[in-house]
Amino acid sequence: MKEDRSKLMWYALAGGAAGVVNGFFGGGGGMVLVPLLAGKCGLDQRKAFATSVAVIAPLCALSAGIYWFRGDLDLAAALPYVAGGLAGGLIGGRVFKKLSMVWLRRGFALLLLYGGVRAFL
């Protein structure tokens, strides 16, 4: 019972960390969430990736709503990205099961590295 409570606490903390990152940067909560879900919460890597997507979707919607109400969201500019993102999400979701975890982890690591380098330049 105590272990279940501890796990639930880690789930809530992981979700909170993802929400803070999403709110600060307009996205990127999955970069925090995946390692926390896999490491501290004990999910296998594939489930951590998939669970992250399910958690991030409502967080992104909430962040977008806050930005929109504040007048900081340009919906017309966002629409082409939404269309591309939906197509990419469909393709990624279908290919996800076919990729080995080694390549998924490497791709995720490269994405993190790229984001970190871009943030510093």
Secondary structure, 3 states (H helix, E strand, C coil): CHHHHHHHHHHHHHHHHHHHHHHHHCCCHHHHHHHHHHHCCCCCHHHHHHHHHHHHHHHHHHHHHHHHHCCCCCHHHHHHHHHHHHHHHHHHHHHHCCCCHHHHHHHHHHHHHHHHHHHHC
